[in-house]
Amino acid sequence: MAGKKRGGTLEKTESRDAWIMMFPAIIVLLVIAVYPILRTVWLSLHEMVLTNPGSGYPFIGLKNYGAIVQDERAITAIVFTLKFTLATVSMELLLGFTAALIMNKAFKGKGLVRAAILIPWAIPTSVSAMMWKFIYNDQYGLFNDVLSRIGVIDKYQAWLSTADGSFMALVITDIWKTAPYMALLILAGLQMVPEELYEAAKIDGANIFQRFLYVTLPTVKTTVLVALLFRTLDAFRVFDLISVMTGGANGTESVSVYAYNHLMKFLDFGYGSAMAVMIFVVVFLISLLYMRALGDQITDL
Amino acid sequence: MKRRTWKQTAAVAAATVMTLSMAGCGGSGGEEQAKSEDGKTIVKFSFDQGVGEPTQKIVDKFNESQDKIQVETVILPQDANAVHDDFVNKLASGDTSVDVMGLDVVYIAEFASAGWLADLSEYVDSDMTDAMIEGTVEAATYDGKLVAAPWFTNSSVMFYRKDVLEELKADVPTTWDGWMELADKAVGINGVEYGADFQAAQSEALVTNWVEYVWGNGGDILDEDGKPVINSSENIEATEIMKKLVDEYAPEGVTTYTETESEQVFKEGKCLFIRDWSGFWSSGQGEDSKVTGMIGATSLPTGPSGTKSHTCLGGLDLVVNNNISDEQKAAAGEFIKFMVSEETQKEMTLISSQPPVIKSVYTDAEILEEIPFYEEFYGIIQDGKSRPKSPQYAKVSDAIQRNVHQALTGEAAVKDALDTLQAEVEELDAE
């Protein structure tokens, strides 16, 4: 009898078991992700400068957010970060896609190339940033050496001492580091394209460009979107690269660097938290727009 | 299609979750383990690795001499920002896992105004502070209370190439004009390519450099009442001297140099002089240096409107966590007394070559035999000045860094940059 009754609610039991099994994971997520976010949002609604405990850290509503809108430096940081994101992600997509297409062809030593291409990605950002900072050095830098040898410059330059030079240097370094990541993600997508599709297209008389446009692209679309999404988020939050290479000098202060300055340097937790929440919202919106626009475009092809 | 969009949205949300984690950190209070197994009070002492080895030796010596207190060291990485952030995290959350900290002098006002530092007057009395260099004691005082014990100090020195001056049969200049004149002649002699070398990257190092030009030209950052006087004619003139050095005499990348990069170029033998911290006297003449035995040291030059140069004081102070129990504080106080005693300071100087804060150590015969350069250095350091003392120092420093750097790189005219800087610091005052 009892068994029959339980049998009737098998679905219920299953869903209950699922909840029980997910419980530990949910708790962990709540503690390490949801709580800090809510706490940050909460802090952002307060005036909280740690060096001024006398203020009692009052609740000030959205004042911190109002201040960001009027803060010229914050706007400059947002503009710089958007420029940086656009420059790096588009170049990485281009280079990554190209590299993936090459690696997808069968050739000798393919395994080795695939492993080797991952090295820049495997080096911690702060370490590679130190390395590149030295590469751009005005006295001993490899960058100067190579450029002067091939005759592009006739005198060693201090690349990180100007606004344009710093921007270029940061973009190159970021591309060097993360294009391989993009390449590998896209390569994984390319390998899911069945060979028969290409054969069928060939029989139908499609040339190599048509095969790429009508066979390759639609199949790897999702993978590319995921790769773009990850890279956009990452690029927008850029911190360690800039912190090590320029320290935010020459107009290269990203929003994360600026938020960090407020939080950890000025100990202004209210304003700094508001900046962090802004980054969250902006990243969220950018990603949505980005994906929707790109998604439709590729579907329409 | 619609459902997939929703799923994508969820994915975006999940991924962006990570962006926020940076602000939400906070250390939990470590367990206070005040007693060791043999009943000694345990004092946790945290400082950065830069002074790690010699300090550990001194601490071991203290522990041997003690039957009541046991000092345990917590060594942090050698990175001023990382050390600052570590202490802030601990102190802001009321943590008691650390009792005594080695804190950079520029953060004293910030930490004191937050109420994180214990009053040390009880342990470090006036007899002890009288024996110390005045500037260091002044920098350790906040609101009339001694909130830190000067541990060791630091000041900059003008290191120059003795061999080049001898070649030119020139006297050591005392003004910036004199140095520039000399630099014009020195390029090309004994491998010298650059007339000047210093630190002008957008960083705290730039602040310490810039205030010296300002002070040496009779200017200042704040007047006696603490009001900013940044765009004075003396300061504009001083900044223009610095810009001239950047444009015409220093290596191309000087506006990206902190200490390491500038020292490297000087050690290669490419510069007539380098403005650097006193420790460079020994580190600049090691095995990896091409200028060993060729370095002379003198005080910084003055500008046309100045009469006397002042070096910028740096260094580390010992501070006590205000969250710990009175009993712990007393034990920490005992330890600090030991650390700043003349005997310990002398020993620390011998093994670490960090400039001591006790005046008599500079004239000690044994020390002078080991570090003859201290004879000149003592005069330099006594004239040293501290950077403006303010709970908002981090913001003041940030404003100086950005605006002066823009002036030096030519992104802004010198006068405009200092006007902006003046306005920014005034605004901080108004807050």
Interface residues (C-beta under 8 A of the other chain):
Chain A: I32 A33 V34 Y35 P36 I37 R39 T40 L43 L50 T51 N52 P53 N137 D138 Q139 Y140 Y156 Q157 A158 L160 S161 T162 A163 L225 L229 F230 L233 R237 T246 G247 G248 A249 N250 G251 S256 A259 Y260 N261 L263 M264 K265 F266 L267 F269 G272 S273 A276 V277 I279 F280 V283 F284 S287 L288 M291 R292 G295
Chain B: T5 Q8 T9 A11 V12 A13 A15 T16 V17 M18 T19 L20 S21 M22 A23 G24 C25 N81 H84 D85 V88 A92 E110 S113 A114 G115 A201 Q202 S203 P251 E252 G253 V254 T255 T256 E261 Q264 V265 E268 K270 P391 Q392 A394 K395 D398 R402 H405 T409 E411
